[in-house]
Amino acid sequence: MSEQRASYRQVMKATSIFGGVQVFTIVIGIIRSKFIAILLGPIGMGVFGLLSSTVAMIASITNFGLETSAVKDLSAVNGNEIRISILTTVIRRLVWITGLLGAIITLSFSQWLSQVTFGNKEYTFGFVWLSITLLLNQISIGQTVLLRGLRQLKFMAQAGMLGSLFGLITTVPLYYFFGIKGIIPGMIITAIVTLLLTWYFANKIEIKPLYVSKARTLAESKEMVKMGFMISLSGMITLGASYLVRIYISNVGGVDQVGLYYAGFAIITTYVGLIFTAMGTDYYPRLSAVASDNIQCKIVINQQAEIAILILAPVILVFLVFSNWAVLILYSAKFSPINDMILWAALGMFFKAASWAIAFVFLAKGESKLFFISELITNIYLLAFNLLGYKFGGLTGLGISFLVSYFLYLIQVFAITKFKHDFSFSIEFFKIFGIQLLLAIFCFTAMKILSTPYSYFLGVVLIIFSVVYSYKELDKRLGIKSIIIEFKNSKLKK
């Protein structure tokens, strides 16, 4: 097997492991979303979205980006047990400090947060209770960083699957018996379950106990926190922009419109975007390991981008054709106004996939300031397009703004990496991207201008073309037939 094929297979191995987890998580999420849609409706989903985004924004301010910066440091240890022990101790101390900071801030400003978020003080005690989740979630992140940085993919997969299952079992009864009042207890219970699971699997890794002084902790923390702070600022700006959009929608269109917006982008980012979650888990540590070599970085980025498009494109086409059915199945007929928003945003996922693969290089190389500036610029025009999009086009305008923003973002990150690191996409990537995007555009056009059943017929034909093309291109890179033969032979030997 060639070295290049082995590298492609490594990408697919991680993707298949976490792709399976994401599929399981999505099935659980579909069931949970269906219950939320039926039991709570758009208003309940709007309340859930506002509470979640507020807590996430505070977390982004106080967590100092440790989830990303700490993974980079752990990925570079190369099996050095002493180094692993030191970093593990430092990370676990830092997550306690940052988690407590987030909890204290939420507790202290609970009344103000309720007033700003909902326009009244009704959720003051809700935010008091949610302050607990800031600490619990940050400690969980510390355990996840250890699993991800040391590439314990199996443990991460198990923790993710069990977390989704237990989250469903514990939260749905709360929604059934208490309605909207069950949202906050559900969020707290989910945080507790996540912490218990990540702690359990992280403790399966054998790490030798090692005393680390306060001076050593400060020394080790310096670069980690410095880089993490810039990431945290970027995350804060991203969540802040999203928060402003939701507040704007709430004031102009009502809380139910926030629920529709939240539901629509949950479909895009969760169900269609599962590829990013599945791939990113292993991609970032792998890219960090070769960050000092621009040639190797270019190879890894192109491989990841090619695989991302080949897997993502057929999924996008399915959503383009059956988005209205997806909304009915995942939610209910009350959520039908988001159909057009999903169509436009689905096209934007092509540009998000390509830009996503490039943008990781800033973090892998430790270029936190450059990353921050790039994300700041992006969020400025993303916020502007979202506000204008909703003002002039409602929910559909938000889908169009998503497409335009990620098109510009791809140009932006490509230009920066081209100038800074002599990066370029391969001819193979341009070929794959162009063909699959063209199929998606045809599919989008068919769904907009043709009546049923002709639109569905043409859409299904285009999906088949996309699947066949992706399979052939993946077979070139992975040797799918040889993998199947090897698997059969191993079974026969047993």
HELIX and SHEET records of a PDB file:
HELIX    1   1 GLU A    3  LEU A   39  1                                  37    
HELIX    2   2 GLY A   41  THR A   62  1                                  22    
HELIX    3   3 LEU A   66  SER A   75  1                                  10    
HELIX    4   4 GLU A   81  SER A  108  1                                  28    
HELIX    5   5 SER A  110  PHE A  118  1                                   9    
HELIX    6   6 THR A  124  GLY A  149  1                                  26    
HELIX    7   7 LEU A  153  PHE A  178  1                                  26    
HELIX    8   8 GLY A  179  GLY A  182  5                                   4    
HELIX    9   9 ILE A  183  ALA A  202  1                                  20    
HELIX   10  10 LYS A  214  VAL A  252  1                                  39    
HELIX   11  11 VAL A  255  ALA A  266  1                                  12    
HELIX   12  12 ILE A  267  VAL A  272  3                                   6    
HELIX   13  13 LEU A  274  ALA A  289  1                                  16    
HELIX   14  14 ASN A  294  LEU A  330  1                                  37    
HELIX   15  15 ALA A  333  ILE A  338  5                                   6    
HELIX   16  16 ASN A  339  ALA A  364  1                                  26    
HELIX   17  17 SER A  368  HIS A  421  1                                  54    
HELIX   18  18 ILE A  427  ILE A  449  1                                  23    
HELIX   19  19 TYR A  454  LEU A  478  1                                  25    
HELIX   20  20 ILE A  480  LYS A  493  1                                  14    
END                                                                             
